[in-house]
Amino acid sequence: MQLAQRIGSSLAHYGLGRAVKADSRLLPDRQRATLVLRGARDDAEIIQHLLAALSPYLSGDILVQFDDSRRIDQLELYLLGEPRFTAQGVALFSNTGGVVGGSSY
């Protein structure tokens, strides 16, 4: 939760988003990936840039879901489970051990 709050605070500082606690049980694909990113297909380039920007900080199975009924420029990123951290500070999300929570921002 602290990681999601820190990322959300960084996004909010630049007017790019916020962190909110979400009910991970509402995610039908939560067993397929520990990081879920949702957005409109027209945001595919922005999604690639966001994933590249986050890659030094987050690692795990990422599921990108396109939903064309979504408003363009509205992305949701879910961090599911409890990450482990490397010595370099990278948050490693893994499906082993099950899903214990979720956050979106």
Buried (B, 14 or more C-beta within 10 A) or exposed (E): EEBBBEBBEBBEEEEEBEBEEBEBEEBEEBEEBBBBBBBBEEBEEBBEEBBEEBEEBBBBEBBBBBEEEBEEEEBBBBBBBBBEEEEEEBBEBEBEEEBEBBBBB
